[in-house]
Amino acid sequence: MLMIRNNNGGGYGYLIRILITVIDFLCINMAFFLIWFIFPDSSQDFCSKIIWLLLNISYLPVAYIFSNIHNNRMIHIDWVLVVALRSVAVYFVIFLSLLTFLKVGDDILPITLLRYFGLFFALLCLWWIISRKFLKYYRRKGYNFRRVVIVGAGRTGIMLYNALKSDEGYGYRFLGFFDDNEKLKRSIPSYLGTVSEVEKFVLENDVDELYCALPGSQDEKILRLMKFSEQNMVRFYIVPEINRYVFKRMHYQMLGGVPVLSIREESLEHPILRLLKRFFDLLFSSVMLVLFPLWLLPISLAVKVSSPGPVFFKQKRTGFKGKEFTCYKFRTMKVNKESDSVQATKGDSRVTKLGRFLRRTSLDELPQFINVFLGDMSVVGPRPHMIKHTEDYSKMIDRYMVRHMVKPGLTGWAQVNGYRGETKELWQMEKRVEYDVWYIENWNFWLDIKIIFLTVFNAIKGEKNAF
């Protein structure tokens, strides 16, 4: 039986998207008038009615193509910035195409275009970040939510439940589980009944989304729920049972007419993105090496005075694709025979007083900009480990060697999340590997910028695990 449903909780979502798009256009016009106001002499040919009209028209397809970003409730800010950059790039191409087709704007200076699109990008990023923060606040207050039920209370269903409930700002109002194993009612939150009771509950409670986490062997029940959802305008999602043993974002593609899931999608597989990261590494390391005398001389003298031995500590580390390289650091320990096999521990007698300061502020890592410049390392990436640690942990942790699919870094996602320094127990290294693999699978340029910012902030603040 087909029933028309009210959608009170998740309503007004379309109005939110319209409002966001309207303010996108306000950003366009704000950037246009700011260029005219700040650079009146160089922007006379740019600030005309026809250019103003084309700037607004050019954004119409962009707003349509990239509007889905505002529907995604679970998304990180760095990915929002990536999508903003893509949208501005498409906007720029469409605008130039219209100028060429209509044969207008020949006198516009390139610097004026650079100023406008740079300013618009900054305004758009700021607006999209603010809008997402506001939406999360709005949803935490109990508005713009989606009513959700999960069918199947196995391991996959519980994982989905934890994800939906991890942040109230996502705006999911979880109503409960349905599962034919009635014994689960004592061990799971909000057990609502058996699978046969789903349809009645959905219709009586205006459910917006139905997530099916049943095993593939129950295909008849899955197909029935799918058909029911389509007939009653309920969004239906299948949660594949593969999540029982693959805990990562999957990449979907079609090979002919056959759907295929790959266990890992790496942005840095693309040559252009690898080139972008390498260009940034060269630029950043070059600046630091130009400033080399400013920090090299005082730290070198201090190291030399602190204890007998060389200024630099050189050690073989595991690098890209498992290749060994020589990693450089300022020496922070007294010369000892265990430096290549034993990690520094809290209160380690081998560490000098100066060494503790250098480690706490990460200043001992500065010589690794030489490694970055030479191409052995990147500014951001999984931290390189001692050869012995690679040999030991690769046998104990399944995905340990995955972290070597990119160049090691001076700092990394694991480090800024608190997993640096000594690893007394295996779980600590497992968490470090988990964060490193997440970084590889979710890399984008803005994530690197975020990690660098957090690294500097942590160095100024001081880190408890840096010893």
C-alpha positions in Angstrom: 0.0 0.0 0.0 1.4 3.4 -1.0 1.3 6.1 1.7 2.2 9.7 1.5 4.6 10.6 4.4 5.3 13.9 6.2 8.9 14.7 6.7 8.9 17.0 9.6 12.3 16.3 11.2 14.4 16.3 8.0 12.4 19.1 6.4 13.7 22.4 5.2 16.9 20.7 4.0 16.2 22.1 0.5 15.8 25.6 2.0 19.2 25.3 3.7 20.8 24.3 0.4 19.1 27.3 -1.4 20.3 29.7 1.4 23.9 28.4 1.1 23.8 28.9 -2.7 22.3 32.4 -2.4 25.2 33.4 -0.1 27.6 31.8 -2.6 26.3 34.4 -5.1 26.7 37.1 -2.4 30.4 36.1 -2.1 30.7 36.5 -5.9 29.3 40.0 -5.8 31.3 40.9 -2.7 34.5 39.8 -4.3 33.6 41.8 -7.5 32.9 45.0 -5.7 36.0 44.6 -3.4 38.2 44.3 -6.4 36.7 47.4 -7.9 37.1 49.3 -4.5 40.6 48.1 -3.7 42.1 48.2 -7.2 40.2 50.8 -9.1 43.0 51.7 -11.6 43.8 48.1 -12.7 40.2 46.8 -12.7 38.4 49.3 -15.0 37.9 46.8 -17.8 37.0 44.1 -15.4 34.3 46.0 -13.4 31.7 46.4 -16.1 28.1 45.3 -16.3 28.7 42.5 -18.8 31.6 41.1 -16.8 29.5 41.3 -13.6 26.7 39.4 -15.4 29.0 36.7 -16.8 30.5 36.1 -13.4 27.1 35.4 -11.9 25.9 33.3 -14.9 29.2 31.3 -14.9 28.5 30.1 -11.3 25.1 28.7 -12.0 26.4 25.3 -13.3 29.0 25.2 -10.6 26.4 25.6 -7.9 24.5 22.7 -9.4 27.5 20.4 -9.9 28.9 20.9 -6.4 25.7 21.3 -4.4 25.9 17.8 -3.1 28.7 18.8 -0.8 26.0 20.5 1.4 24.0 17.2 1.6 26.9 15.3 3.1 26.5 15.3 6.9 29.7 13.4 7.7 32.6 15.3 6.1 35.9 16.9 7.3 36.6 20.6 6.9 39.8 19.8 4.8 37.6 18.0 2.2 35.2 20.9 2.1 38.2 23.1 1.2 39.2 20.6 -1.6 35.7 20.8 -3.1 35.7 24.6 -2.8 39.0 24.7 -4.8 37.6 22.4 -7.4 34.4 24.5 -7.7 36.4 27.7 -8.2 38.6 26.0 -10.8 35.5 24.9 -12.8 34.0 28.4 -12.3 37.2 30.0 -13.7 37.2 27.7 -16.8 33.5 28.4 -17.5 34.0 32.2 -17.1 37.0 32.2 -19.5 35.0 30.1 -22.0 32.2 32.6 -22.0 34.6 35.5 -22.4 36.2 33.7 -25.4 32.8 32.7 -26.9 31.3 36.3 -26.6 34.7 37.9 -27.5 34.6 40.3 -24.5 37.1 41.1 -21.8 40.2 41.2 -24.0 41.6 44.1 -22.0 41.3 42.4 -18.6 44.6 42.1 -16.9 45.6 38.5 -15.7 46.5 40.0 -12.3 42.9 41.2 -12.0 41.5 37.8 -12.7 44.0 36.3 -10.2 42.9 38.8 -7.5 39.2 38.2 -8.1 39.3 34.4 -8.1 41.7 34.3 -5.2 39.5 36.6 -3.2 36.4 34.7 -4.1 38.0 31.4 -3.1 38.9 32.8 0.3 35.4 34.1 0.8 33.8 30.9 -0.4 36.0 28.7 1.9 35.2 31.0 4.9 31.5 30.9 4.1 31.3 27.1 3.6 33.2 26.5 6.9 30.9 28.9 8.8 27.8 27.3 7.3 28.9 23.8 8.3 29.7 24.9 11.8 26.3 26.6 12.0 24.5 23.5 10.6 26.1 21.3 13.2 25.1 23.7 16.0 21.6 23.9 14.5 21.3 20.1 14.4 22.6 19.7 17.9 19.7 21.8 19.0 17.3 19.2 17.5 16.5 20.7 14.1 17.1 19.4 10.5 17.5 15.8 11.7 16.8 12.6 9.9 15.0 9.7 11.5 16.9 6.5 11.1 16.4 2.8 11.7 18.9 0.0 11.2 17.8 -3.5 10.2 20.4 -6.0 11.4 22.0 -5.7 14.8 25.2 -7.7 14.0 28.7 -6.3 14.1 28.2 -4.3 10.9 25.0 -2.7 12.2 26.6 -1.8 15.6 29.5 -0.2 13.7 27.0 1.9 11.7 25.2 2.8 14.9 28.4 4.1 16.5 29.2 6.2 13.5 25.8 7.8 13.4 25.9 8.6 17.1 29.5 9.8 17.2 28.5 13.4 16.7 25.1 15.0 17.4 26.0 17.6 14.8 25.5 15.1 12.0 21.8 15.3 12.7 20.8 11.6 12.8 18.0 10.7 15.2 18.4 7.0 15.7 15.1 5.3 16.5 16.3 1.7 16.9 17.3 -1.7 15.6 15.3 -4.5 14.0 16.7 -8.0 14.1 15.2 -11.5 14.1 17.5 -12.5 16.9 15.2 -11.4 19.8 17.9 -12.4 22.3 19.8 -9.2 21.3 17.1 -7.0 22.9 19.0 -7.1 26.2 22.4 -6.2 24.7 21.7 -3.6 22.0 20.3 -0.1 22.3 16.6 0.4 21.3 15.6 -3.0 20.1 12.3 -2.4 18.2 11.4 -5.8 17.0 11.9 -8.4 14.2 12.5 -7.7 10.5 8.8 -8.4 9.7 7.8 -5.4 11.9 9.9 -2.8 10.1 7.3 -1.7 7.5 4.6 -0.9 10.1 7.1 1.1 12.3 8.5 3.1 9.4 5.0 4.2 8.2 3.8 5.1 11.7 7.0 7.0 12.7 7.9 8.9 9.5 11.3 7.3 9.2 13.5 9.1 6.7 16.3 6.6 6.1 16.5 2.8 6.4 19.9 1.2 6.7 19.9 -2.5 5.9 22.8 -4.3 7.6 21.5 -7.9 7.1 23.9 -10.5 5.8 23.8 -11.3 2.1 22.3 -14.7 2.8 19.0 -13.0 3.7 18.5 -11.7 0.2 14.7 -12.2 0.2 14.3 -9.9 3.2 16.7 -7.3 1.7 14.8 -7.2 -1.6 11.5 -6.9 0.2 12.8 -4.0 2.3 14.2 -2.3 -0.8 10.9 -2.6 -2.6 9.0 -1.3 0.4 11.3 1.7 0.8 11.0 2.7 -2.9 7.2 2.5 -2.7 7.0 4.6 0.4 9.7 7.2 -0.5 12.1 6.1 2.3 15.8 6.4 1.5 17.2 2.9 1.5 20.9 2.0 2.1 22.6 -1.3 2.1 25.5 -1.6 4.5 27.8 -4.3 2.9 28.9 -7.1 5.2 32.4 -6.6 4.0 32.8 -4.1 6.9 33.2 -7.1 9.1 36.7 -7.5 8.0 37.6 -4.3 6.0 37.7 -1.2 8.2 38.3 1.5 5.7 36.7 3.6 3.0 36.1 1.5 -0.1 36.5 2.7 -3.7 33.7 1.8 -6.1 34.2 1.4 -9.8 32.7 -0.5 -12.8 34.6 -3.0 -14.8 32.4 -3.3 -17.8 29.0 -4.1 -16.2 30.5 -5.5 -13.1 30.7 -3.5 -9.9 34.1 -3.8 -8.2 35.2 -2.5 -4.7 38.9 -1.8 -4.2 40.1 -1.8 -0.6 42.1 1.4 -0.9 42.0 4.5 -3.0 45.1 6.7 -2.8 45.0 10.3 -4.0 48.8 10.3 -4.4 48.6 7.6 -7.1 47.7 10.4 -9.4 50.9 11.9 -11.0 49.6 15.5 -10.8 48.9 15.3 -7.1 52.3 13.7 -6.5 53.9 16.5 -8.4 51.9 19.1 -6.3 53.1 17.5 -3.1 56.7 17.3 -4.3 56.6 21.0 -5.4 55.3 22.0 -2.0 58.1 19.9 -0.3 60.8 21.6 -2.4 59.4 25.1 -1.8 59.0 24.5 2.0 62.4 22.8 2.4 64.1 25.5 0.3 62.8 28.3 2.5 63.9 26.4 5.6 67.4 25.7 4.2 67.8 29.4 3.1 67.2 30.1 6.8 69.6 27.3 7.7 72.3 29.5 9.2 69.9 31.2 11.6 69.0 28.0 13.4 72.0 25.7 12.5 74.7 27.7 14.3 73.2 28.3 17.7 71.7 24.8 18.0 74.9 23.2 16.8 77.0 25.0 19.3 74.5 24.1 22.1 74.6 20.4 21.1 78.4 20.4 21.0 78.6 22.0 24.5 75.9 19.8 26.0 77.9 16.5 25.6 80.9 15.0 23.7 80.0 13.7 20.2 78.9 14.8 16.8 76.3 17.6 16.2 74.2 15.5 13.9 72.7 12.1 14.6 72.5 9.9 11.5 70.4 6.7 11.4 69.1 4.3 8.7 65.3 4.5 8.5 62.7 2.8 6.4 61.4 5.0 3.6 59.2 5.0 0.5 58.3 1.4 -0.6 60.6 0.0 2.1 63.8 1.5 0.8 66.4 2.5 3.4 67.7 6.1 3.7 69.9 8.1 6.1 67.8 10.3 8.3 69.3 13.4 9.9 68.6 14.8 13.3 70.3 17.0 15.9 71.9 14.7 18.4 69.8 14.7 21.6 71.5 11.8 23.4 74.9 11.0 24.8 76.7 8.7 22.4 75.6 5.1 23.1 75.4 1.7 21.4 71.6 1.3 21.7 70.6 4.3 19.7 69.7 2.1 16.6 67.6 -0.4 18.6 66.1 1.1 21.7 63.5 3.9 21.7 63.9 6.9 24.0 61.8 6.5 27.2 60.5 9.0 29.7 63.3 10.0 32.0 65.8 8.2 29.7 69.3 8.8 31.1 70.8 8.9 27.6 68.9 12.1 26.7 70.8 15.3 27.6 69.2 18.3 29.2 69.4 20.2 25.9 68.1 17.1 24.1 64.9 17.1 26.2 64.2 20.6 25.2 64.9 19.9 21.5 62.7 16.8 21.6 59.8 18.6 23.4 59.8 21.4 20.8 60.6 19.1 17.8 63.7 21.3 17.0 65.8 18.1 16.7 63.9 17.3 13.5 65.0 20.4 11.6 67.9 18.8 9.8 65.4 16.5 8.1 64.5 19.3 5.8 67.7 18.2 4.0 66.0 14.8 3.6 62.9 16.5 2.2 65.0 18.5 -0.2 66.8 15.4 -1.4 63.5 13.6 -1.9 63.9 10.9 0.7 61.1 12.5 2.9 58.1 14.7 2.6 57.2 17.6 5.0 54.0 15.6 6.0 53.7 11.8 6.0 54.1 8.8 8.3 57.1 9.2 10.5 60.1 7.0 9.5 60.9 4.2 11.9 64.2 2.5 12.7 65.0 -0.5 10.6 64.7 -2.8 13.6 61.2 -1.5 14.3 60.1 -2.1 10.7 61.4 -5.7 10.9 59.6 -6.3 14.2 56.3 -4.6 13.8 55.8 -5.7 10.2 55.4 -9.2 11.6 53.0 -8.2 14.3 50.7 -5.6 12.7 48.9 -6.5 9.4 48.9 -3.1 7.7 52.2 -1.9 9.1 53.9 -1.9 5.7 51.1 0.1 4.0 52.5 3.2 5.7 55.5 3.0 3.4 53.3 3.5 0.2 54.1 7.2 0.5 57.3 9.1 1.6 57.8 9.4 5.3 57.4 12.9 6.8 58.8 15.2 9.4 55.4 15.2 10.9 52.2 13.2 10.4 48.6 12.7 11.2 49.4 10.2 13.9 51.8 12.6 15.6 49.4 15.5 15.8 46.8 13.2 17.2 49.0 12.3 20.2 50.7 9.1 18.9 54.3 10.0 18.9 57.3 9.1 21.0 57.6 5.8 22.9 55.4 2.9 22.2 55.4 0.7 25.3 52.6 -1.5 24.2 51.6 -3.0 20.8 48.2 -1.2 20.7 50.0 2.2 20.7 51.9 1.3 17.5 48.6 -0.2 16.0 46.9 3.2 16.6 49.8 5.0 15.0 49.6 2.7 12.0 45.8 3.2 11.9 46.3 7.0 11.7 49.1 6.7 9.1 46.9 4.5 6.8 44.0 6.9 7.2 46.2 9.7 6.1 47.3 7.8 3.0 43.7 7.0 2.1 42.4 10.5 2.7 45.3 12.7 1.6 44.6 16.1 0.2 46.7 19.3 0.1 44.7 21.0 2.8 45.1 18.1 5.2 48.9 18.6 4.9 48.4 22.3 5.7 46.3 21.4 8.7 48.9 18.9 10.0 51.7 21.5 9.7 49.6 24.1 11.6 48.8 21.6 14.4 52.5 20.6 14.5 53.6 24.2 15.1 50.9 24.7 17.6 51.9 21.5 19.5 55.6 22.5 19.4 54.8 25.8 21.0 52.5 24.3 23.6 54.8 21.4 24.3 53.8 17.7 24.0 53.7 15.2 26.9 54.9 12.3 24.7 57.9 14.2 23.4 60.9 13.0 25.4 
